Amino acid sequence: MENKSQHSSSMPEDLTFTKLEEVTKKISDEYKVGCGGYGEVYKGVLDNGIEIAVKKLYHTPGLVDEQFKKEFDSLMRVQHPNIIRLVGYCYETREKYIKIETGEYIWAKRQERALCFEFLRRGSLDKILCDESCGLDWHTCYQIIKGICKGLNCLHNGYINPIYHLDLKPENILLGENMMPKIADFGLSRLFGSTQTYMTKSNIKGTFGYMPPEYINHRQISKKFDVFSLGRIIIEIMAGRLGYTKCGKMPRQQFIDLVQENWTKRLQATAMFTSQEVADSLEEVKTCIETALICGDADREQRPTIREIMDKLNEIETRRRSRISQSSECKLQSLVIDPLELRFPFELNREVSCVLQLTNKSNDFIAFRAKAYQSKYYARPDKGIMPPWSKRYVVATMQAQEHDTQPPNMKCNDTFLVQSTSAGEGLKPSDVDEDFFKEMVAAGKLMVDEVKLPIVYVALPGAD
């Protein structure tokens, strides 16, 4: 849980409007990166080279101060990795010589209000949403969903007085490094002293489609307002923007089945996932889409709180960690692999190899298969049957890399997979082909251990 003391060490900088003009090249259209209902956003570059996003509010008498203070007050109370960070502000009134309709020139007061944020190069979430899905792998989608939930949980439960955002939508979710989501644009947010429901007489403000029916019809505001918006966002991440339209045209369970079927196909088509990782990911898919639909319930009382949503996500992650732990214990009793990473002494235009030692520490025969996800590696032998309490050596080879230079920082993102399972004494090495493990698992006849080994490049002694 966050607290106010965490924010006290990073006060936003008070910037003059002249300084903002300097860092944005006179508020140049060339530096404009977006606009909203209350202002336009420009990229700025400070003297130290740090990039910032400058949100310059429109010149609307009265409304400028109201929106500025709402957003400023909310951001001053919050510091969280999944909430945009306020780094500076401008609040000043200037005398300016202007020409009026009669043709005369007069001195007039002009208010300048701007908020400055950390600049995130990846932009907003809406930029990557498309018809069927956002096109990202499931791990990234899940991390975006979890990050948004963590940020919203901080707003609702991280402080004595909860903050309701009231305008959650993909355009207000910015993406940082490693696709970390950050909730932004607090222009409509409100600070409340308790968890009760509030009524407002003001005109409807927000974005249709993300506003719950109780607000549209009765002007009721509560924590469940943001939860409704969150549900819509999760559906769009998982099923695309058209997916939200589809979910309104079919029974809830039919839509859940459709989303699961689509993600099952995508996950199974990705070679880098083991069968257990596919199963774990599909559990996350089911939990997220079921939660999203409940969040969008027309009855506010049926929607979960953000705390309950976080509990669900934490529960499936706990189960996953437990399975990983149990799987590791099983491996110690059966097939032991040494080392747990492949270290190739990288040398241009030359094949290089390293050796894996497989040890069967069980009373059963074990079938194994070794393979790389990339075509530039091969293993000998790449499959076999190991008798009880025996050892086998597998030579993994990287084919000659025909490049002019070695990889930057010797970085490698490749992996190597070793599959193993108990096998009958009569099984032959030739039986352990490409589809052996997949068919046996599908038939429910055996459990398969799968270990992914990272591949590491090592510079030769004396190499540059």
Secondary structure, DSSP 8 states (H G I E B T S, - for coil): ---GGGTTTS--EE--HHHHHHHTTTT-GGGEEEE-SSEEEEEEE-TTS-EEEEEEE---TTHHHHHHHHHHHHHHH---TTB--EEEEEEEEEEEEEE-TTS-EEEEEEEEEEEEEE--TT-BGGGG--SS--S--HHHHHHHHHHHHHHHHHHHHSSSS-EE-S--SGGGEEE-GGG-EEE---TT-EE-SSSS-EE--S---S-TTSS-HHHHHH-EE-HHHHHHHHHHHHHHHHH-HHHHHHHTTS-HHHHHHHHHHHHHHHHHT-TTS-HHHHHHHHHHHHHHHHHHHHHT-SSGGGS--HHHHHHHHHHHHHHHHHHHHHHHHHHHHSEEEESSSEEEEE-TTS-EEEEEEEEE-SSSEEEEEEEESSTTEEEES-EEEE-TT-EEEEEEEE-----SS--GGG----EEEEEEEEE-TT--GGG--TTHHHHHHHTT----EEEEEEEEEEE-TT--
